[in-house]
């Protein structure tokens, strides 16, 4: 279909009807300049305008799209085919364009998620040893929500610890992290708050942790700490599934798993123990990840749902409670420092599950 032929044909029929541009423009509810653009072939008329033009000028829509009078049945059939092919091609282009735009939007969203989340969760092991003191199996978790540090100073002599000062040293500064009279150090910080820890400096390995230990004889010893990266959410580098071929290693790992879990739970291919059952119209789903030492419990029915995620190594619990599909409560706490509400959630968890499977 040719826009110029269509425009000239509309102009010709209008003049045959002895109508001015303004009269026809008013009849099809558009401006005179818009009609002038249609008649000059600069604008393709919309379908609603074609319907009105056909009715007012007493011609068919097929003739308008063809840009001429159609006298024989063969001409009409050819015109129908050309119109169908034109609009079919047009719609296909619109669909293809829509698909391309959708793909671009999805790629943009993926790129945004990738650059905002990739390698933002990191887990480090903290260790260090001197003549009199030792730190072993300390943990440092970095994420763009929370920063958690948990370590314990072991005393290898008879002197009492009077004061422990944890510091972080970079090329430009030597900053205090925490000072305490306890040999356990547990810190929760939040991303960009930097109340204790600087996420950017630590994640980019710009410095080192060290501890100043003051003993009861007033002596001060410095213990340098090493941070070893254990995990990073680098999902483009999948970790290979390495089978356990040493039976002795399997037996040693198996000794750390509570006997009741080994008896009642089922070990799946992902090396996680699962136990699912239903009682009094309540469904229970329990799992124990013995490699990461995480115990998870989900219980509920159509009216409520409770979930506990217990990180046994750092004694941290994430608890949520929903009723009628609405989240009513969400807690994230350490069992060594609980308020009344957190203690209530933990006591229920301990009485119903911890004592049952880990005691």
Secondary structure, 3 states (H helix, E strand, C coil): CCHHHHHHHHHHHHHHCCCCHHHHHHHCCCCHHHHHHHHCCCCCCCHHHHHHHHHHHCCCHHHHHHCCCCCCHHHHHHHHHHHHHHHHHHHHHHHHHHHHHHHHHHHHHHHHHHHHHCCCCEEEEEEEECCCEEEEEEEEEECCCEEEEEEEEEECCCCCEEEEEEEEEECCCEEEEEEECCCEEEEEEECCCCCCCCHHHHHCCCEEEEEEEEECCCCEEEEECEEEEEEECCCCCCCCCCCCCCHHHHHHHHHCCCHHHHHHCEECCCCCEEEEEEECCEEEEEEEECCCCEEEEEEECCCEEEEEEEECCCCEEEEEEEECCEEEEEEEEECCCCCHHHHHHHHHHHHHHHHHHCC
